[in-house]
């Protein structure tokens, strides 16, 4: 049983395309990155861990109120005495906290939050404001 010439041409054409792609893949640079054997290549617009400038933070709690993932917590002990706590394990890295901060205290970095088996170990106190005057603590 012999194959028709058109079927042989189609098989040869498919084989030619396949071989061309294989040679191109062997001589071109890899599409993947070297991570974890090298530094990760993070794009400019990557939204990662948040940071806070403690001098700009006023404890208004707009960031806490607007965080859809409940990744921020404000513990207030008085008018000017508070702690702003960040839970990266809960964070959706959406940038809403940065958009909500009217004082410009919150920014998102392109730093990756690495995985862990203990999410509470990632907890971070971003602002620990203790007032110097006793009447502020009474609030």
C-alpha beads as a LAMMPS data file, in Angstrom:
LAMMPS data file: protein, C-alpha beads

139 atoms
138 bonds

1 atom types
1 bond types

-500.0 500.0 xlo xhi
-500.0 500.0 ylo yhi
-500.0 500.0 zlo zhi

Masses

1 110.0

Atoms # bond

1 1 1 0.000 0.000 0.000
2 1 1 1.531 3.281 -1.052
3 1 1 0.685 6.704 0.306
4 1 1 -0.481 9.391 -2.056
5 1 1 2.038 12.122 -2.858
6 1 1 -0.082 14.823 -1.189
7 1 1 -0.014 12.962 2.151
8 1 1 3.761 12.619 1.916
9 1 1 4.119 16.357 1.211
10 1 1 1.948 17.215 4.237
11 1 1 4.021 14.920 6.496
12 1 1 7.251 16.408 5.176
13 1 1 5.931 19.976 5.709
14 1 1 4.914 19.176 9.295
15 1 1 8.302 17.588 9.977
16 1 1 10.076 20.635 8.517
17 1 1 8.116 23.001 10.790
18 1 1 8.856 20.829 13.818
19 1 1 12.591 20.624 13.083
20 1 1 12.782 24.379 12.470
21 1 1 11.184 25.086 15.865
22 1 1 13.492 22.605 17.591
23 1 1 16.617 24.205 16.121
24 1 1 15.342 27.698 17.052
25 1 1 14.700 26.544 20.645
26 1 1 18.191 25.059 20.915
27 1 1 20.059 28.149 19.723
28 1 1 17.950 30.937 21.283
29 1 1 18.241 32.116 24.856
30 1 1 15.856 30.495 27.380
31 1 1 12.446 32.060 27.975
32 1 1 12.511 31.152 31.658
33 1 1 14.401 32.860 34.484
34 1 1 17.197 31.472 36.663
35 1 1 15.173 31.722 39.882
36 1 1 15.779 30.117 42.433
37 1 1 19.379 29.723 41.231
38 1 1 19.669 33.434 40.451
39 1 1 17.873 36.645 41.341
40 1 1 14.258 36.894 40.181
41 1 1 13.497 39.303 37.348
42 1 1 10.647 41.381 38.725
43 1 1 8.757 43.691 36.413
44 1 1 8.556 47.396 37.229
45 1 1 4.810 47.339 37.964
46 1 1 4.900 44.338 40.323
47 1 1 2.935 45.018 43.513
48 1 1 4.601 43.439 46.540
49 1 1 5.091 44.090 50.240
50 1 1 3.833 47.402 51.593
51 1 1 5.946 49.837 53.569
52 1 1 4.940 52.801 55.698
53 1 1 6.752 56.033 56.443
54 1 1 6.061 56.307 60.208
55 1 1 6.589 60.078 60.149
56 1 1 3.696 60.549 57.694
57 1 1 1.281 58.063 59.295
58 1 1 -1.398 59.786 61.418
59 1 1 -3.314 56.675 62.518
60 1 1 -6.478 57.734 60.686
61 1 1 -7.276 54.063 59.859
62 1 1 -8.435 54.742 56.283
63 1 1 -6.038 52.053 55.045
64 1 1 -7.406 49.572 57.585
65 1 1 -11.005 50.387 56.691
66 1 1 -10.457 50.020 52.942
67 1 1 -8.272 46.876 52.970
68 1 1 -10.392 44.113 51.382
69 1 1 -8.143 41.342 52.747
70 1 1 -8.002 42.613 56.358
71 1 1 -4.211 42.666 56.103
72 1 1 -3.859 45.816 58.229
73 1 1 -4.836 46.317 61.849
74 1 1 -4.736 49.517 63.893
75 1 1 -4.437 49.066 67.662
76 1 1 -5.247 52.395 69.276
77 1 1 -4.425 53.100 72.928
78 1 1 -5.092 56.836 72.863
79 1 1 -5.379 59.845 70.567
80 1 1 -1.777 59.729 69.327
81 1 1 -0.776 56.318 70.664
82 1 1 -1.256 53.451 68.204
83 1 1 0.300 50.543 66.363
84 1 1 -0.246 49.724 62.691
85 1 1 0.238 45.997 62.124
86 1 1 0.664 44.371 58.698
87 1 1 -0.211 40.729 57.937
88 1 1 1.435 39.846 54.568
89 1 1 -0.076 36.343 54.625
90 1 1 -3.533 37.943 54.294
91 1 1 -2.523 40.693 51.846
92 1 1 -3.946 40.589 48.301
93 1 1 -1.337 43.158 47.141
94 1 1 -4.123 45.137 45.477
95 1 1 -2.765 48.581 46.358
96 1 1 -5.995 49.815 47.945
97 1 1 -4.206 50.820 51.154
98 1 1 -1.790 52.996 49.187
99 1 1 -4.677 54.610 47.291
100 1 1 -6.631 55.236 50.506
101 1 1 -3.785 56.858 52.440
102 1 1 -4.375 60.607 52.178
103 1 1 -1.036 61.370 53.848
104 1 1 1.107 59.382 51.385
105 1 1 2.519 57.203 54.150
106 1 1 1.932 53.837 52.444
107 1 1 3.796 52.628 49.378
108 1 1 4.050 49.253 47.714
109 1 1 7.481 47.895 46.935
110 1 1 8.330 45.223 44.407
111 1 1 9.687 43.031 47.200
112 1 1 8.369 39.472 47.132
113 1 1 6.779 38.088 50.290
114 1 1 8.202 34.579 50.514
115 1 1 6.087 31.629 51.572
116 1 1 6.265 30.142 55.031
117 1 1 4.587 27.430 57.062
118 1 1 4.083 29.932 59.903
119 1 1 2.090 32.921 58.566
120 1 1 2.189 34.673 61.957
121 1 1 5.991 34.914 61.605
122 1 1 5.429 37.334 58.725
123 1 1 3.442 39.739 60.928
124 1 1 5.127 43.141 61.034
125 1 1 4.550 46.274 63.119
126 1 1 4.786 49.076 60.556
127 1 1 4.170 51.990 62.948
128 1 1 4.566 51.998 66.724
129 1 1 3.624 55.499 67.830
130 1 1 3.943 56.307 71.504
131 1 1 3.071 59.810 72.565
132 1 1 5.275 61.819 74.902
133 1 1 2.400 63.561 76.697
134 1 1 0.212 61.683 79.244
135 1 1 -3.044 63.372 78.104
136 1 1 -2.635 61.824 74.618
137 1 1 -2.591 58.345 76.138
138 1 1 -5.884 59.053 77.931
139 1 1 -7.396 60.043 74.580

Bonds

1 1 1 2
2 1 2 3
3 1 3 4
4 1 4 5
5 1 5 6
6 1 6 7
7 1 7 8
8 1 8 9
9 1 9 10
10 1 10 11
11 1 11 12
12 1 12 13
13 1 13 14
14 1 14 15
15 1 15 16
16 1 16 17
17 1 17 18
18 1 18 19
19 1 19 20
20 1 20 21
21 1 21 22
22 1 22 23
23 1 23 24
24 1 24 25
25 1 25 26
26 1 26 27
27 1 27 28
28 1 28 29
29 1 29 30
30 1 30 31
31 1 31 32
32 1 32 33
33 1 33 34
34 1 34 35
35 1 35 36
36 1 36 37
37 1 37 38
38 1 38 39
39 1 39 40
40 1 40 41
41 1 41 42
42 1 42 43
43 1 43 44
44 1 44 45
45 1 45 46
46 1 46 47
47 1 47 48
48 1 48 49
49 1 49 50
50 1 50 51
51 1 51 52
52 1 52 53
53 1 53 54
54 1 54 55
55 1 55 56
56 1 56 57
57 1 57 58
58 1 58 59
59 1 59 60
60 1 60 61
61 1 61 62
62 1 62 63
63 1 63 64
64 1 64 65
65 1 65 66
66 1 66 67
67 1 67 68
68 1 68 69
69 1 69 70
70 1 70 71
71 1 71 72
72 1 72 73
73 1 73 74
74 1 74 75
75 1 75 76
76 1 76 77
77 1 77 78
78 1 78 79
79 1 79 80
80 1 80 81
81 1 81 82
82 1 82 83
83 1 83 84
84 1 84 85
85 1 85 86
86 1 86 87
87 1 87 88
88 1 88 89
89 1 89 90
90 1 90 91
91 1 91 92
92 1 92 93
93 1 93 94
94 1 94 95
95 1 95 96
96 1 96 97
97 1 97 98
98 1 98 99
99 1 99 100
100 1 100 101
101 1 101 102
102 1 102 103
103 1 103 104
104 1 104 105
105 1 105 106
106 1 106 107
107 1 107 108
108 1 108 109
109 1 109 110
110 1 110 111
111 1 111 112
112 1 112 113
113 1 113 114
114 1 114 115
115 1 115 116
116 1 116 117
117 1 117 118
118 1 118 119
119 1 119 120
120 1 120 121
121 1 121 122
122 1 122 123
123 1 123 124
124 1 124 125
125 1 125 126
126 1 126 127
127 1 127 128
128 1 128 129
129 1 129 130
130 1 130 131
131 1 131 132
132 1 132 133
133 1 133 134
134 1 134 135
135 1 135 136
136 1 136 137
137 1 137 138
138 1 138 139
